[in-house]
Amino acid sequence: MILNKNSDMADKALRVIAVCYVDKENIPQKIDESLERDLIFVRTNPG
């Protein structure tokens, strides 16, 4: 569903902005790509 909505907006030449977060108890000392895994999707911009 998220990818379909993204494609619909992209087909209309709209910029797609998504908001996600990750719930961490402690901020790791080393910031790397692993923080981008298991994100919780909040929403995209209205379309």
NORJOWO-V75458 format. One record per backbone hydrogen bond with DSSP energy under -0.5 kcal/mol. NH is the residue of the N-H (numbers start at 1). CO is the residue of the C=O. Records with the same first field share a line. If there is no record, write none. Layout:
BEGIN
NH: CO + CO
END
This chain:
BEGIN
5: 1
6: 2
7: 3
8: 4
9: 5
10: 6
11: 7
12: 8 + 9
13: 10
14: 9
17: 15
19: 43
21: 40
24: 22
28: 26
31: 29
32: 30
35: 32
36: 33
37: 34
40: 21
41: 39
42: 19
43: 19
45: 17
END
